[in-house]
């Protein structure tokens, strides 16, 4: 640009001088300021203008050179500061990984304004502050991170949610994650953290709604989804049972998908809740239907706790289980109790004695003793079973099995403590 201006000025001077030479007139230039005036020839004025322009160009060149020098040293300083910031970030991350959180926080924030990865520095500093219990400083760093990189709202929000969950700030995490879910409803990690938060807050209804997104986006395995479903229904049924409303609990169970009603843990939990509400008949029906197609030891143990009467057809259904489980003490106890409630005294005695010969349980001793005393007029043998039941309940166990014949033979003598080791119900 400077060369172009110089060329124009020279051209103008040459052309002007040429015309002045042709007309033989050098011309004059007069200039005045107030009472002062100045007169000179055009040739001198032109030379002065050229000289001034040349000086001006030199001055511009000098200023440009000075600017480049300042830029060079500024760039060198910026490079040094940037390198220091990078080194501080690297060392800060190492300190953070090694658990030296105060040192990490200081290093991460050192020269952070010159750091080309200030977002990472602030997020890491927030984690360091969190580990020191400084929640206000943590939130301040996160705000600064959002200020310098507003487009990283999801990353910053997820970091904040992770830290809140780590320190059991579930309500704050929920508010944060709900906002992120509105911003990005298909973000897999947002959904996972939101689901985790709902589980921590026992918000079972929202879990059911969110699981639809989880299934649609395929962000969890089927086994994991099933585990969460069972957990949520388990919790929801417990909440309904706490209201002491049997009808409400039953409606809750009816809402379960059929594929979940076959899971033993859920059936056992629901049956336990029914027992707590004194709905033994309903619990018996649920357990009997489940055990008929899905045998489960925990469920048969629970079934043996029931004290209900059922009709002969239902009793025959239960007796069919003996084909595969004839030595199960809990099944034999349950059959004995069902026969007692149906006033089938002989059959009840048979099942209870068979249960004792398999595994001596305190309740079996009690039921058999009551049967012998109240309905079979065998008071002495009844007393023996009462005593054996107390000994069993007190924990005086022995590995030798107790049989009714052994007790009858030794009825006149003080019974020994040879009983089967009981199991906890």
TORKOL-4160 file (C-alpha; in steps of 0.2 Angstrom, whole numbers, padded with zeros to 4 digits, m for minus):
425
<pt num="1" X="0000" Y="0000" Z="0000"/>
<pt num="2" X="0014" Y="0012" Z="0005"/>
<pt num="3" X="0023" Y="0008" Z="m0012"/>
<pt num="4" X="0007" Y="0012" Z="m0022"/>
<pt num="5" X="0005" Y="0029" Z="m0013"/>
<pt num="6" X="0023" Y="0033" Z="m0016"/>
<pt num="7" X="0022" Y="0028" Z="m0035"/>
<pt num="8" X="0006" Y="0040" Z="m0036"/>
<pt num="9" X="0015" Y="0055" Z="m0028"/>
<pt num="10" X="0030" Y="0053" Z="m0039"/>
<pt num="11" X="0019" Y="0051" Z="m0055"/>
<pt num="12" X="0010" Y="0067" Z="m0050"/>
<pt num="13" X="0026" Y="0076" Z="m0047"/>
<pt num="14" X="0034" Y="0071" Z="m0063"/>
<pt num="15" X="0018" Y="0075" Z="m0074"/>
<pt num="16" X="0017" Y="0092" Z="m0065"/>
<pt num="17" X="0035" Y="0096" Z="m0068"/>
<pt num="18" X="0034" Y="0091" Z="m0086"/>
<pt num="19" X="0020" Y="0103" Z="m0089"/>
<pt num="20" X="0028" Y="0117" Z="m0080"/>
<pt num="21" X="0044" Y="0114" Z="m0090"/>
<pt num="22" X="0034" Y="0114" Z="m0107"/>
<pt num="23" X="0026" Y="0131" Z="m0103"/>
<pt num="24" X="0042" Y="0138" Z="m0095"/>
<pt num="25" X="0033" Y="0142" Z="m0079"/>
<pt num="26" X="0038" Y="0135" Z="m0062"/>
<pt num="27" X="0023" Y="0143" Z="m0054"/>
<pt num="28" X="0021" Y="0149" Z="m0036"/>
<pt num="29" X="0012" Y="0144" Z="m0021"/>
<pt num="30" X="0006" Y="0156" Z="m0007"/>
<pt num="31" X="m0001" Y="0150" Z="0009"/>
<pt num="32" X="m0007" Y="0161" Z="0024"/>
<pt num="33" X="m0012" Y="0159" Z="0042"/>
<pt num="34" X="m0018" Y="0174" Z="0051"/>
<pt num="35" X="m0006" Y="0188" Z="0048"/>
<pt num="36" X="0007" Y="0176" Z="0042"/>
<pt num="37" X="0010" Y="0171" Z="0024"/>
<pt num="38" X="0021" Y="0160" Z="0015"/>
<pt num="39" X="0026" Y="0160" Z="m0003"/>
<pt num="40" X="0037" Y="0147" Z="m0013"/>
<pt num="41" X="0038" Y="0140" Z="m0030"/>
<pt num="42" X="0028" Y="0125" Z="m0034"/>
<pt num="43" X="0044" Y="0115" Z="m0037"/>
<pt num="44" X="0050" Y="0118" Z="m0019"/>
<pt num="45" X="0032" Y="0114" Z="m0012"/>
<pt num="46" X="0032" Y="0098" Z="m0022"/>
<pt num="47" X="0049" Y="0093" Z="m0015"/>
<pt num="48" X="0042" Y="0097" Z="0002"/>
<pt num="49" X="0027" Y="0087" Z="0000"/>
<pt num="50" X="0037" Y="0072" Z="m0007"/>
<pt num="51" X="0049" Y="0073" Z="0008"/>
<pt num="52" X="0034" Y="0074" Z="0020"/>
<pt num="53" X="0026" Y="0059" Z="0012"/>
<pt num="54" X="0042" Y="0050" Z="0013"/>
<pt num="55" X="0044" Y="0054" Z="0031"/>
<pt num="56" X="0026" Y="0049" Z="0034"/>
<pt num="57" X="0029" Y="0032" Z="0025"/>
<pt num="58" X="0044" Y="0029" Z="0036"/>
<pt num="59" X="0034" Y="0033" Z="0052"/>
<pt num="60" X="0021" Y="0021" Z="0046"/>
<pt num="61" X="0034" Y="0008" Z="0043"/>
<pt num="62" X="0041" Y="0011" Z="0060"/>
<pt num="63" X="0025" Y="0009" Z="0069"/>
<pt num="64" X="0020" Y="m0007" Z="0059"/>
<pt num="65" X="0037" Y="m0014" Z="0064"/>
<pt num="66" X="0035" Y="m0009" Z="0082"/>
<pt num="67" X="0017" Y="m0017" Z="0082"/>
<pt num="68" X="0025" Y="m0033" Z="0075"/>
<pt num="69" X="0038" Y="m0033" Z="0089"/>
<pt num="70" X="0025" Y="m0030" Z="0102"/>
<pt num="71" X="0014" Y="m0044" Z="0094"/>
<pt num="72" X="0029" Y="m0056" Z="0094"/>
<pt num="73" X="0034" Y="m0054" Z="0112"/>
<pt num="74" X="0015" Y="m0054" Z="0117"/>
<pt num="75" X="0013" Y="m0071" Z="0108"/>
<pt num="76" X="0029" Y="m0077" Z="0116"/>
<pt num="77" X="0022" Y="m0072" Z="0133"/>
<pt num="78" X="0005" Y="m0080" Z="0129"/>
<pt num="79" X="0014" Y="m0096" Z="0123"/>
<pt num="80" X="0023" Y="m0097" Z="0140"/>
<pt num="81" X="0007" Y="m0094" Z="0150"/>
<pt num="82" X="m0002" Y="m0107" Z="0140"/>
<pt num="83" X="0011" Y="m0119" Z="0142"/>
<pt num="84" X="0011" Y="m0116" Z="0161"/>
<pt num="85" X="m0008" Y="m0117" Z="0161"/>
<pt num="86" X="m0007" Y="m0134" Z="0152"/>
<pt num="87" X="0007" Y="m0140" Z="0164"/>
<pt num="88" X="m0004" Y="m0135" Z="0179"/>
<pt num="89" X="m0019" Y="m0144" Z="0172"/>
<pt num="90" X="m0009" Y="m0160" Z="0170"/>
<pt num="91" X="m0002" Y="m0159" Z="0187"/>
<pt num="92" X="m0019" Y="m0155" Z="0194"/>
<pt num="93" X="m0027" Y="m0170" Z="0186"/>
<pt num="94" X="m0013" Y="m0181" Z="0193"/>
<pt num="95" X="m0016" Y="m0174" Z="0211"/>
<pt num="96" X="m0034" Y="m0176" Z="0209"/>
<pt num="97" X="m0032" Y="m0194" Z="0204"/>
<pt num="98" X="m0021" Y="m0197" Z="0218"/>
<pt num="99" X="m0033" Y="m0190" Z="0231"/>
<pt num="100" X="m0024" Y="m0174" Z="0236"/>
<pt num="101" X="m0039" Y="m0163" Z="0233"/>
<pt num="102" X="m0033" Y="m0146" Z="0240"/>
<pt num="103" X="m0017" Y="m0147" Z="0230"/>
<pt num="104" X="m0027" Y="m0152" Z="0215"/>
<pt num="105" X="m0039" Y="m0138" Z="0216"/>
<pt num="106" X="m0025" Y="m0125" Z="0217"/>
<pt num="107" X="m0016" Y="m0132" Z="0202"/>
<pt num="108" X="m0031" Y="m0134" Z="0192"/>
<pt num="109" X="m0036" Y="m0115" Z="0194"/>
<pt num="110" X="m0018" Y="m0109" Z="0192"/>
<pt num="111" X="m0017" Y="m0099" Z="0176"/>
<pt num="112" X="m0034" Y="m0105" Z="0171"/>
<pt num="113" X="m0039" Y="m0090" Z="0161"/>
<pt num="114" X="m0025" Y="m0094" Z="0149"/>
<pt num="115" X="m0029" Y="m0112" Z="0148"/>
<pt num="116" X="m0036" Y="m0118" Z="0131"/>
<pt num="117" X="m0046" Y="m0131" Z="0141"/>
<pt num="118" X="m0053" Y="m0121" Z="0155"/>
<pt num="119" X="m0069" Y="m0131" Z="0154"/>
<pt num="120" X="m0060" Y="m0147" Z="0160"/>
<pt num="121" X="m0050" Y="m0137" Z="0173"/>
<pt num="122" X="m0066" Y="m0130" Z="0181"/>
<pt num="123" X="m0075" Y="m0147" Z="0180"/>
<pt num="124" X="m0060" Y="m0155" Z="0188"/>
<pt num="125" X="m0059" Y="m0141" Z="0201"/>
<pt num="126" X="m0077" Y="m0144" Z="0205"/>
<pt num="127" X="m0074" Y="m0162" Z="0209"/>
<pt num="128" X="m0059" Y="m0158" Z="0220"/>
<pt num="129" X="m0070" Y="m0145" Z="0230"/>
<pt num="130" X="m0084" Y="m0159" Z="0231"/>
<pt num="131" X="m0071" Y="m0171" Z="0239"/>
<pt num="132" X="m0067" Y="m0158" Z="0252"/>
<pt num="133" X="m0086" Y="m0155" Z="0256"/>
<pt num="134" X="m0085" Y="m0137" Z="0249"/>
<pt num="135" X="m0102" Y="m0138" Z="0239"/>
<pt num="136" X="m0103" Y="m0119" Z="0237"/>
<pt num="137" X="m0086" Y="m0118" Z="0229"/>
<pt num="138" X="m0091" Y="m0133" Z="0218"/>
<pt num="139" X="m0106" Y="m0125" Z="0212"/>
<pt num="140" X="m0096" Y="m0109" Z="0208"/>
<pt num="141" X="m0084" Y="m0118" Z="0198"/>
<pt num="142" X="m0098" Y="m0126" Z="0188"/>
<pt num="143" X="m0106" Y="m0109" Z="0185"/>
<pt num="144" X="m0089" Y="m0102" Z="0178"/>
<pt num="145" X="m0088" Y="m0117" Z="0167"/>
<pt num="146" X="m0105" Y="m0114" Z="0160"/>
<pt num="147" X="m0101" Y="m0095" Z="0158"/>
<pt num="148" X="m0085" Y="m0099" Z="0147"/>
<pt num="149" X="m0093" Y="m0113" Z="0138"/>
<pt num="150" X="m0112" Y="m0111" Z="0137"/>
<pt num="151" X="m0113" Y="m0124" Z="0124"/>
<pt num="152" X="m0107" Y="m0138" Z="0136"/>
<pt num="153" X="m0123" Y="m0137" Z="0146"/>
<pt num="154" X="m0126" Y="m0156" Z="0146"/>
<pt num="155" X="m0108" Y="m0160" Z="0151"/>
<pt num="156" X="m0108" Y="m0148" Z="0165"/>
<pt num="157" X="m0125" Y="m0153" Z="0171"/>
<pt num="158" X="m0120" Y="m0172" Z="0171"/>
<pt num="159" X="m0105" Y="m0168" Z="0181"/>
<pt num="160" X="m0115" Y="m0158" Z="0193"/>
<pt num="161" X="m0128" Y="m0172" Z="0195"/>
<pt num="162" X="m0114" Y="m0185" Z="0197"/>
<pt num="163" X="m0107" Y="m0175" Z="0212"/>
<pt num="164" X="m0124" Y="m0172" Z="0219"/>
<pt num="165" X="m0128" Y="m0191" Z="0219"/>
<pt num="166" X="m0111" Y="m0195" Z="0226"/>
<pt num="167" X="m0115" Y="m0184" Z="0241"/>
<pt num="168" X="m0133" Y="m0190" Z="0243"/>
<pt num="169" X="m0140" Y="m0173" Z="0237"/>
<pt num="170" X="m0154" Y="m0182" Z="0229"/>
<pt num="171" X="m0167" Y="m0168" Z="0228"/>
<pt num="172" X="m0154" Y="m0156" Z="0220"/>
<pt num="173" X="m0149" Y="m0170" Z="0208"/>
<pt num="174" X="m0167" Y="m0173" Z="0203"/>
<pt num="175" X="m0170" Y="m0155" Z="0199"/>
<pt num="176" X="m0154" Y="m0154" Z="0188"/>
<pt num="177" X="m0157" Y="m0170" Z="0179"/>
<pt num="178" X="m0175" Y="m0166" Z="0176"/>
<pt num="179" X="m0170" Y="m0150" Z="0167"/>
<pt num="180" X="m0157" Y="m0160" Z="0157"/>
<pt num="181" X="m0170" Y="m0173" Z="0152"/>
<pt num="182" X="m0181" Y="m0159" Z="0145"/>
<pt num="183" X="m0166" Y="m0152" Z="0135"/>
<pt num="184" X="m0161" Y="m0169" Z="0129"/>
<pt num="185" X="m0174" Y="m0182" Z="0131"/>
<pt num="186" X="m0165" Y="m0196" Z="0122"/>
<pt num="187" X="m0148" Y="m0194" Z="0130"/>
<pt num="188" X="m0143" Y="m0211" Z="0137"/>
<pt num="189" X="m0133" Y="m0206" Z="0152"/>
<pt num="190" X="m0145" Y="m0192" Z="0157"/>
<pt num="191" X="m0159" Y="m0206" Z="0158"/>
<pt num="192" X="m0147" Y="m0218" Z="0167"/>
<pt num="193" X="m0143" Y="m0205" Z="0180"/>
<pt num="194" X="m0161" Y="m0200" Z="0182"/>
<pt num="195" X="m0166" Y="m0218" Z="0184"/>
<pt num="196" X="m0153" Y="m0220" Z="0197"/>
<pt num="197" X="m0160" Y="m0204" Z="0206"/>
<pt num="198" X="m0178" Y="m0211" Z="0206"/>
<pt num="199" X="m0172" Y="m0227" Z="0214"/>
<pt num="200" X="m0163" Y="m0218" Z="0227"/>
<pt num="201" X="m0178" Y="m0208" Z="0231"/>
<pt num="202" X="m0190" Y="m0223" Z="0230"/>
<pt num="203" X="m0200" Y="m0214" Z="0216"/>
<pt num="204" X="m0207" Y="m0230" Z="0209"/>
<pt num="205" X="m0220" Y="m0223" Z="0198"/>
<pt num="206" X="m0208" Y="m0212" Z="0189"/>
<pt num="207" X="m0196" Y="m0227" Z="0187"/>
<pt num="208" X="m0210" Y="m0236" Z="0178"/>
<pt num="209" X="m0213" Y="m0222" Z="0166"/>
<pt num="210" X="m0194" Y="m0219" Z="0163"/>
<pt num="211" X="m0191" Y="m0238" Z="0159"/>
<pt num="212" X="m0201" Y="m0236" Z="0143"/>
<pt num="213" X="m0188" Y="m0224" Z="0137"/>
<pt num="214" X="m0174" Y="m0236" Z="0143"/>
<pt num="215" X="m0182" Y="m0250" Z="0133"/>
<pt num="216" X="m0185" Y="m0240" Z="0118"/>
<pt num="217" X="m0167" Y="m0233" Z="0117"/>
<pt num="218" X="m0159" Y="m0250" Z="0122"/>
<pt num="219" X="m0147" Y="m0242" Z="0134"/>
<pt num="220" X="m0148" Y="m0256" Z="0147"/>
<pt num="221" X="m0147" Y="m0275" Z="0146"/>
<pt num="222" X="m0164" Y="m0285" Z="0147"/>
<pt num="223" X="m0158" Y="m0293" Z="0164"/>
<pt num="224" X="m0154" Y="m0275" Z="0171"/>
<pt num="225" X="m0171" Y="m0269" Z="0166"/>
<pt num="226" X="m0179" Y="m0284" Z="0173"/>
<pt num="227" X="m0170" Y="m0281" Z="0190"/>
<pt num="228" X="m0176" Y="m0263" Z="0191"/>
<pt num="229" X="m0194" Y="m0268" Z="0186"/>
<pt num="230" X="m0194" Y="m0281" Z="0200"/>
<pt num="231" X="m0187" Y="m0269" Z="0212"/>
<pt num="232" X="m0199" Y="m0255" Z="0208"/>
<pt num="233" X="m0214" Y="m0266" Z="0209"/>
<pt num="234" X="m0207" Y="m0273" Z="0226"/>
<pt num="235" X="m0206" Y="m0255" Z="0232"/>
<pt num="236" X="m0223" Y="m0250" Z="0226"/>
<pt num="237" X="m0232" Y="m0265" Z="0234"/>
<pt num="238" X="m0223" Y="m0261" Z="0250"/>
<pt num="239" X="m0230" Y="m0243" Z="0249"/>
<pt num="240" X="m0247" Y="m0249" Z="0246"/>
<pt num="241" X="m0247" Y="m0261" Z="0260"/>
<pt num="242" X="m0242" Y="m0247" Z="0272"/>
<pt num="243" X="m0259" Y="m0239" Z="0269"/>
<pt num="244" X="m0267" Y="m0255" Z="0277"/>
<pt num="245" X="m0279" Y="m0256" Z="0263"/>
<pt num="246" X="m0281" Y="m0274" Z="0256"/>
<pt num="247" X="m0291" Y="m0268" Z="0241"/>
<pt num="248" X="m0278" Y="m0255" Z="0237"/>
<pt num="249" X="m0264" Y="m0268" Z="0238"/>
<pt num="250" X="m0274" Y="m0281" Z="0227"/>
<pt num="251" X="m0277" Y="m0268" Z="0214"/>
<pt num="252" X="m0258" Y="m0264" Z="0214"/>
<pt num="253" X="m0254" Y="m0283" Z="0211"/>
<pt num="254" X="m0267" Y="m0284" Z="0197"/>
<pt num="255" X="m0258" Y="m0270" Z="0188"/>
<pt num="256" X="m0242" Y="m0280" Z="0187"/>
<pt num="257" X="m0238" Y="m0287" Z="0169"/>
<pt num="258" X="m0241" Y="m0306" Z="0168"/>
<pt num="259" X="m0223" Y="m0309" Z="0164"/>
<pt num="260" X="m0218" Y="m0302" Z="0181"/>
<pt num="261" X="m0231" Y="m0312" Z="0192"/>
<pt num="262" X="m0221" Y="m0328" Z="0190"/>
<pt num="263" X="m0206" Y="m0321" Z="0198"/>
<pt num="264" X="m0203" Y="m0330" Z="0215"/>
<pt num="265" X="m0196" Y="m0315" Z="0224"/>
<pt num="266" X="m0211" Y="m0304" Z="0219"/>
<pt num="267" X="m0224" Y="m0318" Z="0223"/>
<pt num="268" X="m0216" Y="m0321" Z="0240"/>
<pt num="269" X="m0215" Y="m0302" Z="0244"/>
<pt num="270" X="m0234" Y="m0300" Z="0239"/>
<pt num="271" X="m0239" Y="m0315" Z="0249"/>
<pt num="272" X="m0229" Y="m0309" Z="0264"/>
<pt num="273" X="m0238" Y="m0292" Z="0263"/>
<pt num="274" X="m0255" Y="m0301" Z="0262"/>
<pt num="275" X="m0251" Y="m0311" Z="0278"/>
<pt num="276" X="m0246" Y="m0294" Z="0287"/>
<pt num="277" X="m0264" Y="m0288" Z="0282"/>
<pt num="278" X="m0271" Y="m0305" Z="0289"/>
<pt num="279" X="m0277" Y="m0310" Z="0271"/>
<pt num="280" X="m0271" Y="m0328" Z="0273"/>
<pt num="281" X="m0284" Y="m0335" Z="0261"/>
<pt num="282" X="m0279" Y="m0323" Z="0248"/>
<pt num="283" X="m0260" Y="m0327" Z="0251"/>
<pt num="284" X="m0264" Y="m0346" Z="0251"/>
<pt num="285" X="m0272" Y="m0344" Z="0233"/>
<pt num="286" X="m0257" Y="m0334" Z="0227"/>
<pt num="287" X="m0244" Y="m0346" Z="0234"/>
<pt num="288" X="m0253" Y="m0362" Z="0228"/>
<pt num="289" X="m0255" Y="m0356" Z="0210"/>
<pt num="290" X="m0237" Y="m0351" Z="0210"/>
<pt num="291" X="m0230" Y="m0367" Z="0218"/>
<pt num="292" X="m0241" Y="m0378" Z="0206"/>
<pt num="293" X="m0230" Y="m0372" Z="0191"/>
<pt num="294" X="m0215" Y="m0364" Z="0199"/>
<pt num="295" X="m0208" Y="m0374" Z="0214"/>
<pt num="296" X="m0199" Y="m0363" Z="0226"/>
<pt num="297" X="m0192" Y="m0367" Z="0243"/>
<pt num="298" X="m0194" Y="m0349" Z="0250"/>
<pt num="299" X="m0212" Y="m0350" Z="0245"/>
<pt num="300" X="m0216" Y="m0367" Z="0252"/>
<pt num="301" X="m0208" Y="m0361" Z="0269"/>
<pt num="302" X="m0220" Y="m0346" Z="0268"/>
<pt num="303" X="m0235" Y="m0358" Z="0263"/>
<pt num="304" X="m0231" Y="m0368" Z="0279"/>
<pt num="305" X="m0235" Y="m0352" Z="0289"/>
<pt num="306" X="m0253" Y="m0351" Z="0283"/>
<pt num="307" X="m0267" Y="m0357" Z="0295"/>
<pt num="308" X="m0282" Y="m0358" Z="0283"/>
<pt num="309" X="m0295" Y="m0371" Z="0277"/>
<pt num="310" X="m0296" Y="m0376" Z="0259"/>
<pt num="311" X="m0308" Y="m0387" Z="0250"/>
<pt num="312" X="m0304" Y="m0405" Z="0246"/>
<pt num="313" X="m0300" Y="m0401" Z="0228"/>
<pt num="314" X="m0287" Y="m0388" Z="0233"/>
<pt num="315" X="m0280" Y="m0400" Z="0246"/>
<pt num="316" X="m0278" Y="m0413" Z="0232"/>
<pt num="317" X="m0269" Y="m0400" Z="0222"/>
<pt num="318" X="m0256" Y="m0397" Z="0236"/>
<pt num="319" X="m0254" Y="m0416" Z="0239"/>
<pt num="320" X="m0249" Y="m0418" Z="0221"/>
<pt num="321" X="m0233" Y="m0408" Z="0226"/>
<pt num="322" X="m0227" Y="m0423" Z="0236"/>
<pt num="323" X="m0224" Y="m0433" Z="0220"/>
<pt num="324" X="m0208" Y="m0423" Z="0218"/>
<pt num="325" X="m0205" Y="m0416" Z="0236"/>
<pt num="326" X="m0211" Y="m0430" Z="0248"/>
<pt num="327" X="m0196" Y="m0427" Z="0260"/>
<pt num="328" X="m0199" Y="m0408" Z="0261"/>
<pt num="329" X="m0203" Y="m0404" Z="0280"/>
<pt num="330" X="m0211" Y="m0388" Z="0276"/>
<pt num="331" X="m0223" Y="m0395" Z="0263"/>
<pt num="332" X="m0227" Y="m0409" Z="0275"/>
<pt num="333" X="m0230" Y="m0396" Z="0289"/>
<pt num="334" X="m0241" Y="m0386" Z="0277"/>
<pt num="335" X="m0251" Y="m0402" Z="0273"/>
<pt num="336" X="m0253" Y="m0406" Z="0291"/>
<pt num="337" X="m0260" Y="m0389" Z="0295"/>
<pt num="338" X="m0272" Y="m0389" Z="0281"/>
<pt num="339" X="m0279" Y="m0406" Z="0286"/>
<pt num="340" X="m0280" Y="m0399" Z="0304"/>
<pt num="341" X="m0291" Y="m0385" Z="0298"/>
<pt num="342" X="m0301" Y="m0397" Z="0288"/>
<pt num="343" X="m0303" Y="m0408" Z="0303"/>
<pt num="344" X="m0294" Y="m0423" Z="0295"/>
<pt num="345" X="m0286" Y="m0428" Z="0311"/>
<pt num="346" X="m0278" Y="m0445" Z="0306"/>
<pt num="347" X="m0271" Y="m0437" Z="0290"/>
<pt num="348" X="m0265" Y="m0422" Z="0299"/>
<pt num="349" X="m0255" Y="m0433" Z="0311"/>
<pt num="350" X="m0248" Y="m0443" Z="0297"/>
<pt num="351" X="m0241" Y="m0428" Z="0288"/>
<pt num="352" X="m0235" Y="m0420" Z="0305"/>
<pt num="353" X="m0226" Y="m0435" Z="0310"/>
<pt num="354" X="m0218" Y="m0437" Z="0293"/>
<pt num="355" X="m0212" Y="m0419" Z="0294"/>
<pt num="356" X="m0204" Y="m0422" Z="0311"/>
<pt num="357" X="m0195" Y="m0437" Z="0304"/>
<pt num="358" X="m0188" Y="m0427" Z="0290"/>
<pt num="359" X="m0184" Y="m0411" Z="0299"/>
<pt num="360" X="m0189" Y="m0406" Z="0317"/>
<pt num="361" X="m0197" Y="m0389" Z="0317"/>
<pt num="362" X="m0204" Y="m0381" Z="0333"/>
<pt num="363" X="m0221" Y="m0377" Z="0325"/>
<pt num="364" X="m0223" Y="m0395" Z="0319"/>
<pt num="365" X="m0220" Y="m0401" Z="0337"/>
<pt num="366" X="m0233" Y="m0389" Z="0343"/>
<pt num="367" X="m0246" Y="m0393" Z="0330"/>
<pt num="368" X="m0244" Y="m0412" Z="0333"/>
<pt num="369" X="m0245" Y="m0410" Z="0352"/>
<pt num="370" X="m0261" Y="m0399" Z="0351"/>
<pt num="371" X="m0268" Y="m0413" Z="0339"/>
<pt num="372" X="m0264" Y="m0427" Z="0351"/>
<pt num="373" X="m0271" Y="m0417" Z="0366"/>
<pt num="374" X="m0287" Y="m0410" Z="0359"/>
<pt num="375" X="m0293" Y="m0423" Z="0347"/>
<pt num="376" X="m0284" Y="m0440" Z="0350"/>
<pt num="377" X="m0284" Y="m0441" Z="0369"/>
<pt num="378" X="m0265" Y="m0445" Z="0370"/>
<pt num="379" X="m0261" Y="m0433" Z="0384"/>
<pt num="380" X="m0244" Y="m0441" Z="0389"/>
<pt num="381" X="m0237" Y="m0442" Z="0371"/>
<pt num="382" X="m0244" Y="m0424" Z="0369"/>
<pt num="383" X="m0233" Y="m0418" Z="0384"/>
<pt num="384" X="m0218" Y="m0426" Z="0376"/>
<pt num="385" X="m0220" Y="m0417" Z="0360"/>
<pt num="386" X="m0223" Y="m0401" Z="0369"/>
<pt num="387" X="m0207" Y="m0403" Z="0378"/>
<pt num="388" X="m0197" Y="m0408" Z="0363"/>
<pt num="389" X="m0204" Y="m0392" Z="0354"/>
<pt num="390" X="m0198" Y="m0381" Z="0368"/>
<pt num="391" X="m0181" Y="m0389" Z="0368"/>
<pt num="392" X="m0180" Y="m0387" Z="0349"/>
<pt num="393" X="m0186" Y="m0369" Z="0351"/>
<pt num="394" X="m0172" Y="m0366" Z="0364"/>
<pt num="395" X="m0159" Y="m0372" Z="0352"/>
<pt num="396" X="m0155" Y="m0389" Z="0360"/>
<pt num="397" X="m0153" Y="m0398" Z="0344"/>
<pt num="398" X="m0146" Y="m0415" Z="0339"/>
<pt num="399" X="m0143" Y="m0422" Z="0322"/>
<pt num="400" X="m0152" Y="m0439" Z="0326"/>
<pt num="401" X="m0170" Y="m0439" Z="0319"/>
<pt num="402" X="m0185" Y="m0441" Z="0330"/>
<pt num="403" X="m0198" Y="m0454" Z="0325"/>
<pt num="404" X="m0215" Y="m0456" Z="0333"/>
<pt num="405" X="m0211" Y="m0474" Z="0337"/>
<pt num="406" X="m0196" Y="m0469" Z="0347"/>
<pt num="407" X="m0206" Y="m0457" Z="0357"/>
<pt num="408" X="m0220" Y="m0470" Z="0360"/>
<pt num="409" X="m0207" Y="m0483" Z="0366"/>
<pt num="410" X="m0199" Y="m0471" Z="0378"/>
<pt num="411" X="m0215" Y="m0463" Z="0383"/>
<pt num="412" X="m0214" Y="m0469" Z="0402"/>
<pt num="413" X="m0196" Y="m0463" Z="0403"/>
<pt num="414" X="m0189" Y="m0445" Z="0402"/>
<pt num="415" X="m0187" Y="m0442" Z="0384"/>
<pt num="416" X="m0170" Y="m0439" Z="0377"/>
<pt num="417" X="m0165" Y="m0424" Z="0367"/>
<pt num="418" X="m0162" Y="m0433" Z="0351"/>
<pt num="419" X="m0171" Y="m0422" Z="0339"/>
<pt num="420" X="m0167" Y="m0416" Z="0321"/>
<pt num="421" X="m0158" Y="m0399" Z="0320"/>
<pt num="422" X="m0171" Y="m0386" Z="0316"/>
<pt num="423" X="m0170" Y="m0373" Z="0302"/>
<pt num="424" X="m0174" Y="m0355" Z="0304"/>
<pt num="425" X="m0191" Y="m0350" Z="0296"/>
